[in-house]
């Protein structure tokens, strides 16, 4: 009869023979490596991911060596941790949890819990059933399980963690979607970076739907899986601060959350109809991108490029109609931009030429024309303010007739 070690190193593993050996000679189940990892025999069984052990074999090993459920290797990893990271069947994970429920929240040497390395929704739900608090446990890098899930988990796993993170008392920002690790990166940041790495920069200039998928570096299924994760993450982040019962509009949320231009571009392709839809404040996307006060050059350029993208002529994903949509206060996007520090060369020009008549229409809140709103603004960049005022008057001089004798 082969020894347990010999059976575990053979491929495929004869799990029936493993069960017989452990039953006949329980001492073999208690052997532990003395090499770099100091793995138990149970951990070695669980890490055979191409041929995972059945639950009855795991029970047999635990019966022969009950301590295997609580022992850890040199990395502080329990048997449950091994079962999660090597994608063992759900019934195997269940057996290990029944034997050692505390393992659900036990950290490895790098601070990860089994939930940090869980790959499926079913495993995550089982872990959370034993200890719901693990959804908010951080690794030594400050990462939540949601940080890990956006990298290698399924969309359903991401949604499961968000669902748990939204429950009262958990204390996560946007159900964890906006919580940052020690490097300052949130799950939202990680998801955006992943999708950006999957698509070429040419996506920013695509104008036809049939050209869309040629910009993927990876397979369509990989991209759409990542996009599903993004939608779940963005929804959780957006609705965490939006008013109760506010409708979720993906494109508006991407802009408000300051996502990369490539992500916003993909949003216009996925939901072109949202370019002219109003959010809870009555604002269309171009009004949202024009509103935040941005002072740094990088941010100003991003604002201008985003407005151009949303208004670009001859683009089936863009719409000039958006600049004529007034918010709940009756204010046009052009004046919203000016009130919040918009400048001629960084988006105001694009808003003006999309519909010049707005500049000769009095603002509903102030009763002022656009150039007057720009003149009232207080800021350090006086030169840009003068450029904005002059350019508005140059392009729309007829407003001066109301002030001349």
C-alpha positions as CSV (number, residue, x, y, z in Angstrom):
1,X,0.0,0.0,0.0
2,X,1.3,3.4,-0.9
3,X,1.9,6.0,1.8
4,X,-0.3,9.1,2.1
5,X,2.6,11.3,0.8
6,X,3.0,9.1,-2.3
7,X,-0.7,9.2,-3.0
8,X,-0.9,13.0,-2.7
9,X,2.0,13.5,-5.2
10,X,0.5,11.2,-7.8
11,X,-1.8,12.5,-10.6
12,X,-4.7,12.1,-10.7
13,X,-5.0,11.6,-7.0
14,X,-6.8,8.4,-6.0
15,X,-9.0,9.9,-3.2
16,X,-10.5,6.5,-2.4
17,X,-7.1,5.2,-1.7
18,X,-6.3,8.3,0.4
19,X,-9.4,7.6,2.6
20,X,-8.4,4.0,3.0
21,X,-4.8,4.9,4.1
22,X,-6.0,7.5,6.6
23,X,-8.5,5.1,8.0
24,X,-6.0,2.3,8.3
25,X,-3.1,4.4,9.6
26,X,-4.4,7.6,11.3
27,X,-0.8,8.6,12.2
28,X,-0.1,9.4,8.6
29,X,-2.7,12.2,8.7
30,X,-0.7,13.9,11.5
31,X,2.5,14.3,9.5
32,X,3.5,17.9,8.9
33,X,6.2,19.1,6.5
34,X,9.3,20.6,8.0
35,X,10.2,22.5,4.9
36,X,9.6,26.2,4.1
37,X,5.8,26.0,4.4
38,X,5.2,23.4,7.2
39,X,2.0,22.3,5.6
40,X,-0.2,19.7,7.2
41,X,-1.4,16.7,5.3
42,X,-4.9,18.2,5.2
43,X,-3.5,21.4,3.7
44,X,-1.6,19.4,1.1
45,X,-4.9,17.7,0.2
46,X,-6.7,21.0,-0.2
47,X,-4.1,22.6,-2.4
48,X,-4.6,20.1,-5.2
49,X,-6.7,22.4,-7.2
50,X,-6.8,20.3,-10.4
51,X,-8.3,17.4,-8.5
52,X,-9.8,18.7,-5.2
53,X,-10.6,16.3,-2.4
54,X,-14.2,15.2,-1.8
55,X,-15.8,16.1,1.5
56,X,-15.7,12.5,2.9
57,X,-12.0,12.4,2.5
58,X,-11.6,15.7,4.3
59,X,-13.8,14.3,7.1
60,X,-11.6,11.2,7.3
61,X,-8.4,13.2,7.6
62,X,-10.0,15.4,10.3
63,X,-11.2,12.3,12.2
64,X,-7.6,10.9,12.1
65,X,-6.1,14.3,13.0
66,X,-8.6,16.8,14.5
67,X,-5.9,19.3,15.1
68,X,-5.5,19.8,11.3
69,X,-8.5,22.1,11.4
70,X,-6.8,24.6,13.6
71,X,-3.1,24.2,12.6
72,X,-1.5,26.8,10.4
73,X,1.5,26.8,8.1
74,X,4.4,29.3,8.3
75,X,2.3,31.8,6.5
76,X,-0.4,31.6,9.2
77,X,-2.9,30.0,6.8
78,X,-5.5,27.6,8.1
79,X,-7.0,24.6,6.3
80,X,-10.1,26.8,5.6
81,X,-7.8,29.4,4.0
82,X,-6.4,26.7,1.7
83,X,-9.8,25.5,0.8
84,X,-10.9,29.0,-0.3
85,X,-7.8,30.0,-2.2
86,X,-7.6,26.7,-4.1
87,X,-11.3,26.7,-5.0
88,X,-12.4,23.6,-3.1
89,X,-16.0,22.5,-3.4
90,X,-18.6,24.2,-1.2
91,X,-19.2,21.0,0.9
92,X,-15.5,20.9,1.7
93,X,-15.6,24.5,2.9
94,X,-18.7,23.6,4.9
95,X,-17.0,20.7,6.7
96,X,-14.0,22.8,7.7
97,X,-16.2,25.6,9.0
98,X,-18.3,23.1,11.1
99,X,-15.0,21.8,12.6
100,X,-13.4,25.2,13.2
101,X,-15.9,28.2,12.9
102,X,-13.3,30.6,14.2
103,X,-11.2,30.1,11.1
104,X,-13.7,32.3,9.2
105,X,-12.1,35.4,10.7
106,X,-8.6,34.1,11.3
107,X,-5.9,36.1,9.6
108,X,-2.9,34.8,7.7
109,X,0.5,36.4,8.2
110,X,-0.3,39.1,5.6
111,X,-3.6,39.9,7.3
112,X,-5.9,38.1,4.8
113,X,-8.9,36.2,5.9
114,X,-10.5,33.3,3.9
115,X,-13.0,35.8,2.6
116,X,-10.1,37.8,1.0
117,X,-9.3,34.8,-1.1
118,X,-12.8,33.3,-1.8
119,X,-13.5,33.0,-5.5
120,X,-17.3,32.3,-5.5
121,X,-20.5,33.8,-4.2
122,X,-21.5,30.6,-2.5
123,X,-18.3,30.3,-0.5
124,X,-18.5,34.0,0.5
125,X,-22.1,33.5,1.7
126,X,-21.1,30.5,3.8
127,X,-18.2,32.4,5.4
128,X,-20.5,35.4,6.1
129,X,-23.1,33.1,7.6
130,X,-20.6,32.0,10.2
131,X,-19.2,35.5,10.8
132,X,-20.7,38.5,9.0
133,X,-18.1,40.9,10.5
134,X,-15.3,39.5,8.2
135,X,-16.6,41.7,5.4
136,X,-15.0,44.7,7.1
137,X,-11.7,43.0,8.2
138,X,-8.7,44.6,6.5
139,X,-5.4,43.0,5.5
140,X,-2.0,44.3,6.4
141,X,-2.2,46.4,3.3
142,X,-5.5,47.9,4.4
143,X,-7.5,45.9,1.9
144,X,-11.0,44.7,2.4
145,X,-12.3,41.4,0.9
146,X,-14.0,43.7,-1.7
147,X,-10.5,44.9,-2.9
148,X,-9.6,41.3,-3.6
149,X,-12.9,40.4,-5.2
150,X,-12.7,43.1,-7.9
151,X,-9.4,41.6,-9.0
152,X,-10.2,38.0,-9.3
153,X,-13.7,37.3,-8.0
154,X,-16.9,36.9,-10.0
155,X,-19.4,39.7,-10.4
156,X,-21.8,37.7,-8.1
157,X,-19.1,37.6,-5.4
158,X,-18.7,41.4,-5.7
159,X,-22.4,41.9,-5.3
160,X,-22.5,39.6,-2.3
161,X,-19.8,41.5,-0.5
162,X,-21.6,44.8,-1.3
163,X,-24.9,43.5,-0.1
164,X,-23.3,42.6,3.3
165,X,-21.4,45.9,3.4
166,X,-24.6,47.9,3.0
167,X,-26.1,46.4,6.2
168,X,-26.5,48.8,9.2
169,X,-23.6,48.9,11.6
170,X,-20.9,47.6,9.2
171,X,-19.4,51.0,8.9
172,X,-18.0,50.9,5.4
173,X,-17.9,53.8,3.0
174,X,-20.2,53.1,0.1
175,X,-20.5,49.4,1.2
176,X,-16.7,49.3,0.9
177,X,-16.6,50.6,-2.7
178,X,-15.0,53.8,-1.6
179,X,-12.9,52.6,1.3
180,X,-9.2,53.1,0.5
181,X,-6.3,50.8,1.3
182,X,-2.9,52.0,2.6
183,X,-1.9,53.0,-0.9
184,X,-5.0,55.2,-1.2
185,X,-6.8,52.9,-3.7
186,X,-10.4,51.9,-3.4
187,X,-12.2,49.0,-5.0
188,X,-13.7,51.5,-7.4
189,X,-10.1,52.6,-8.4
190,X,-9.0,49.0,-8.8
191,X,-12.0,48.1,-11.0
192,X,-11.5,51.2,-13.2
193,X,-7.8,50.4,-13.6
194,X,-8.5,46.9,-14.6
195,X,-11.0,47.9,-17.3
196,X,-8.7,50.6,-18.6
197,X,-5.9,48.0,-19.0
198,X,-8.3,45.8,-21.0
199,X,-9.1,48.5,-23.7
200,X,-7.0,50.5,-26.1
201,X,-6.8,54.3,-26.0
202,X,-8.6,54.3,-29.4
203,X,-11.8,53.6,-27.6
204,X,-12.0,57.4,-26.8
205,X,-12.4,58.1,-30.5
206,X,-14.8,55.3,-31.5
207,X,-18.1,56.6,-33.0
208,X,-19.7,53.3,-34.1
209,X,-21.0,50.4,-32.1
210,X,-19.6,47.8,-34.5
211,X,-16.1,49.1,-33.7
212,X,-16.5,48.8,-30.0
213,X,-15.3,45.3,-29.3
214,X,-12.2,45.6,-31.5
215,X,-10.6,47.7,-28.7
216,X,-10.4,44.9,-26.2
217,X,-7.0,43.5,-25.3
218,X,-8.7,40.4,-23.6
219,X,-11.7,38.3,-24.5
220,X,-15.2,39.8,-24.5
221,X,-16.2,37.6,-21.6
222,X,-13.4,38.9,-19.5
223,X,-14.3,42.5,-20.3
224,X,-18.0,42.1,-19.7
225,X,-17.3,40.3,-16.4
226,X,-15.1,43.3,-15.3
227,X,-17.9,45.7,-16.5
228,X,-20.5,43.9,-14.4
229,X,-18.2,44.4,-11.3
230,X,-17.8,48.1,-12.1
231,X,-21.6,48.6,-12.4
232,X,-22.1,46.9,-9.0
233,X,-19.3,49.0,-7.4
234,X,-20.4,52.3,-8.9
235,X,-24.1,51.6,-7.9
236,X,-23.0,51.0,-4.3
237,X,-20.8,54.1,-4.2
238,X,-23.3,56.4,-5.8
239,X,-26.3,55.4,-3.8
240,X,-24.4,55.7,-0.6
241,X,-24.7,59.5,-0.8
242,X,-27.5,60.1,-3.2
243,X,-30.9,61.0,-1.8
244,X,-33.2,58.1,-0.8
245,X,-35.1,56.7,-3.8
246,X,-32.8,58.5,-6.3
247,X,-32.7,56.7,-9.6
248,X,-29.4,55.1,-10.5
249,X,-28.0,56.4,-13.8
250,X,-24.6,54.8,-14.5
251,X,-23.2,57.6,-16.7
252,X,-24.0,60.3,-14.2
253,X,-22.5,58.2,-11.4
254,X,-19.3,57.6,-13.4
255,X,-18.9,61.4,-13.9
256,X,-19.8,62.3,-10.3
257,X,-17.3,59.7,-8.9
258,X,-14.5,61.2,-11.1
259,X,-13.9,58.0,-13.0
260,X,-11.2,58.0,-15.8
261,X,-12.3,59.3,-19.2
262,X,-12.0,55.9,-20.8
263,X,-14.5,54.5,-18.3
264,X,-16.9,57.4,-19.0
265,X,-16.5,56.8,-22.7
266,X,-17.5,53.2,-22.2
267,X,-20.4,54.5,-20.2
268,X,-21.7,56.6,-23.1
269,X,-21.4,53.5,-25.3
270,X,-23.3,51.3,-22.9
271,X,-26.0,53.9,-22.1
272,X,-26.1,56.6,-24.9
273,X,-29.7,57.5,-23.9
274,X,-28.5,58.7,-20.5
275,X,-26.6,61.7,-22.1
276,X,-29.9,63.6,-22.1
277,X,-31.4,62.1,-18.9
278,X,-31.6,64.1,-15.7
279,X,-30.5,62.9,-12.3
280,X,-32.1,63.7,-8.9
281,X,-30.9,67.3,-9.2
282,X,-32.2,67.6,-12.7
283,X,-28.7,67.6,-14.2
284,X,-27.6,65.9,-17.4
285,X,-24.1,64.4,-17.5
286,X,-22.5,67.4,-19.2
287,X,-23.8,69.7,-16.4
288,X,-22.3,67.3,-13.8
289,X,-18.9,67.3,-15.4
290,X,-19.0,71.1,-15.8
291,X,-20.0,71.8,-12.2
292,X,-17.2,70.7,-9.9
293,X,-14.6,73.5,-9.3
294,X,-11.3,72.2,-10.6
295,X,-8.2,74.2,-10.3
296,X,-5.3,72.0,-11.2
297,X,-4.3,71.9,-14.9
298,X,-4.7,68.1,-15.1
299,X,-8.2,68.4,-13.7
300,X,-9.1,71.3,-16.0
301,X,-7.9,69.3,-19.1
302,X,-9.9,66.3,-18.0
303,X,-13.0,68.5,-17.6
304,X,-12.6,69.9,-21.1
305,X,-12.0,66.6,-22.7
306,X,-15.0,65.0,-21.0
307,X,-17.3,67.8,-22.1
308,X,-15.9,67.4,-25.7
309,X,-16.6,63.7,-25.6
310,X,-20.2,64.1,-24.5
311,X,-20.9,66.8,-27.1
312,X,-18.8,65.7,-30.0
313,X,-20.6,66.2,-33.3
314,X,-21.2,63.2,-35.6
315,X,-20.8,60.8,-32.7
316,X,-23.7,58.5,-32.3
317,X,-23.0,58.3,-28.6
318,X,-22.9,62.1,-28.0
319,X,-25.8,64.6,-28.0
320,X,-25.7,68.4,-28.4
321,X,-29.3,68.4,-27.1
322,X,-27.8,67.9,-23.6
323,X,-26.7,71.6,-23.3
324,X,-30.3,72.8,-23.5
325,X,-31.6,70.6,-20.6
326,X,-32.2,72.7,-17.5
327,X,-31.7,71.4,-14.0
328,X,-34.3,71.6,-11.2
329,X,-33.4,75.3,-10.7
330,X,-33.9,76.0,-14.4
331,X,-30.1,76.5,-14.9
332,X,-28.4,75.5,-18.2
333,X,-25.1,73.5,-18.1
334,X,-23.2,76.6,-19.4
335,X,-24.2,78.7,-16.4
336,X,-23.7,75.9,-14.0
337,X,-20.1,75.6,-15.2
338,X,-19.5,79.3,-14.9
339,X,-20.9,79.5,-11.4
340,X,-18.6,76.7,-10.3
341,X,-15.4,78.1,-11.9
342,X,-15.7,77.0,-15.5
343,X,-13.2,78.6,-17.9
344,X,-13.4,79.4,-21.6
345,X,-10.5,77.1,-22.7
346,X,-11.5,74.3,-20.4
347,X,-15.0,73.4,-21.3
348,X,-16.9,76.7,-21.4
349,X,-16.1,77.2,-25.1
350,X,-17.5,73.7,-26.0
351,X,-20.7,74.4,-24.0
352,X,-21.2,77.8,-25.6
353,X,-20.8,76.7,-29.2
354,X,-23.1,73.7,-28.7
355,X,-25.9,76.2,-28.1
356,X,-24.8,79.9,-28.3
357,X,-28.3,81.2,-27.5
358,X,-27.9,80.1,-23.9
359,X,-25.4,83.0,-23.4
360,X,-28.1,85.5,-24.4
361,X,-30.6,84.1,-22.0
362,X,-30.8,85.4,-18.4
363,X,-30.0,82.9,-15.7
364,X,-33.2,81.9,-13.8
365,X,-31.5,82.1,-10.4
366,X,-29.5,85.3,-10.7
367,X,-31.2,87.1,-13.7
368,X,-27.7,87.6,-15.1
369,X,-26.2,86.8,-18.5
370,X,-23.4,84.3,-18.8
371,X,-20.6,86.9,-19.0
372,X,-21.9,88.5,-15.9
373,X,-21.8,85.3,-14.0
374,X,-18.2,84.8,-15.1
375,X,-17.3,88.3,-13.9
376,X,-18.7,87.7,-10.4
377,X,-16.5,84.7,-9.8
378,X,-13.7,85.1,-7.3
379,X,-10.5,83.1,-8.0
380,X,-6.7,83.3,-8.2
381,X,-6.6,82.8,-12.0
382,X,-7.6,86.3,-13.0
383,X,-6.2,86.0,-16.5
384,X,-8.5,82.9,-17.2
385,X,-11.5,84.8,-15.8
386,X,-10.8,87.8,-18.1
387,X,-10.4,85.4,-21.1
388,X,-13.8,83.8,-20.3
389,X,-15.6,87.1,-19.9
390,X,-14.1,88.6,-23.1
391,X,-14.7,85.4,-25.1
392,X,-18.4,85.3,-24.1
393,X,-18.9,88.9,-25.0
394,X,-17.0,88.6,-28.3
395,X,-19.1,85.6,-29.4
396,X,-22.4,87.0,-28.0
397,X,-22.1,90.9,-28.2
398,X,-25.9,91.4,-28.6
399,X,-26.3,91.1,-24.8
400,X,-24.6,94.5,-24.4
401,X,-27.5,96.3,-26.1
402,X,-29.4,96.1,-22.9
403,X,-26.8,98.2,-21.2
404,X,-26.0,100.7,-23.9
405,X,-27.9,104.0,-24.3
